[in-house]
Amino acid sequence: MTNIVEKLLTAIRGGARELGEAVVDTQSMRIFEQEIRDSKNGVAEAKEGLTEIVARKMAVDRKLNQLKEDISENESYALKALEKKDEALALEIADKVAKLEIENNELKQEALTYEQQITLLKGEIKRADKTIAEHERELLMVKTRESVQQATQSVTQSVTMNQSSIGTARESLERIKQKQQKEQDKFDAGVQLQKEMQDDSLDEKLKTAGIIKEKHTAADVLQRLKNSTYQ
Amino acid sequence: MSLLSDLSHQLSEAEVNGHQFNCLPIQGEQEVLRVEVSGLEEIPIFVTVTSTQILCISYLFTQQEIVTEKEAELNRYLLELNVPMPLSSFALVDEHYVIFGALSCGSKFESITQELIALATNSIETLQALEEFIK
């Protein structure tokens, strides 16, 4: 399978930017999507197969346990027959034990085969799941790039159509500066006003306390007039 | 795209941290929403919704607007700025230098407004910071 990301990069380098010029053609996208679907079906089948094998192995394990019990049971019978010096019976039981042991070995082999199959299948499923996830991520990247390309094309079109409403970067900069200057002026004026108001109220307090006098009062004027008349 | 018209309605009525959103839908093959964030309206944001994401893009300047001999320096500078800049990234769309942010289609409305304000703020601050590179 070709590396989609590599295709993307080649397409970008090659300048496949015009609207409608798909980065990866729709046909190969469809094939890719089909391949992902097939892989998913394959994994689903493998998982079903795994379940069946696990079930079979469980049945074999059960049988093995049963055999183990049977063998030890028959062994104890054989020992009891020997205790009673019944050689013939002991031999008969031993024969049965031997047969059970052969069956036991066969089943053990079977269980081992299932065990190996399970490990193998689990590994394959894990690998396939990883590959599918990778491919889905790649597909998402391609699709995202496609839609982003469409989106940016639309935006660029509307930007170029309304170029006058956006203006140049230099014009934007000037507008930003003007606004900031205006805000600064407003702020400075506010500070100035605040300061004046504070000064005023301090003056008022000082006057009330008699620390400073009103600079220009009627008494001052009268005094000045008197001074000019009697000089 | 109903998500975009829903967004347009919601934005028109929203006020976030003293910012309002002036929306203008632009019809076309792919619908685009032009958003001006009040107080930061010098650089509008263009919003599109794709199958996987909400894409917010601001156009900073074109290649032709850059002081020619400073282009390489600017490109390097932008790459270096890309990571420290909160929430937005730089990119080239054709000959346009853009600043953008991408959100999941499942984003909360608050995340979208936060993105728009951050993008508008970043755009204006970037343009001012890069003044020396602009003709």
Chai-1 contact restraints between the chains, C-beta under 6 A:
chainA,res_idxA,chainB,res_idxB,connection_type,confidence,min_distance_angstrom,max_distance_angstrom,comment,restraint_id
A,T144,B,T52,contact,1.0,0.0,6.0,A-B,restraint_1
A,S147,B,T50,contact,1.0,0.0,6.0,A-B,restraint_2
A,S147,B,S51,contact,1.0,0.0,6.0,A-B,restraint_3
A,Q150,B,Q30,contact,1.0,0.0,6.0,A-B,restraint_4
A,A151,B,Q30,contact,1.0,0.0,6.0,A-B,restraint_5
A,A151,B,T48,contact,1.0,0.0,6.0,A-B,restraint_6
A,A151,B,T50,contact,1.0,0.0,6.0,A-B,restraint_7
A,A151,B,L55,contact,1.0,0.0,6.0,A-B,restraint_8
A,T152,B,V93,contact,1.0,0.0,6.0,A-B,restraint_9
A,S154,B,G28,contact,1.0,0.0,6.0,A-B,restraint_10
A,S154,B,Q30,contact,1.0,0.0,6.0,A-B,restraint_11
A,S154,B,V32,contact,1.0,0.0,6.0,A-B,restraint_12
A,V155,B,V32,contact,1.0,0.0,6.0,A-B,restraint_13
A,V155,B,F46,contact,1.0,0.0,6.0,A-B,restraint_14
A,V155,B,I57,contact,1.0,0.0,6.0,A-B,restraint_15
A,S158,B,I26,contact,1.0,0.0,6.0,A-B,restraint_16
A,S158,B,V32,contact,1.0,0.0,6.0,A-B,restraint_17
A,V159,B,Y59,contact,1.0,0.0,6.0,A-B,restraint_18
A,A169,B,F61,contact,1.0,0.0,6.0,A-B,restraint_19
A,A169,B,E65,contact,1.0,0.0,6.0,A-B,restraint_20
A,A169,B,I134,contact,1.0,0.0,6.0,A-B,restraint_21
A,R170,B,I134,contact,1.0,0.0,6.0,A-B,restraint_22
A,S172,B,E42,contact,1.0,0.0,6.0,A-B,restraint_23
A,L173,B,L127,contact,1.0,0.0,6.0,A-B,restraint_24
A,L173,B,E131,contact,1.0,0.0,6.0,A-B,restraint_25
A,R175,B,E42,contact,1.0,0.0,6.0,A-B,restraint_26
A,I176,B,E42,contact,1.0,0.0,6.0,A-B,restraint_27
A,I176,B,I124,contact,1.0,0.0,6.0,A-B,restraint_28
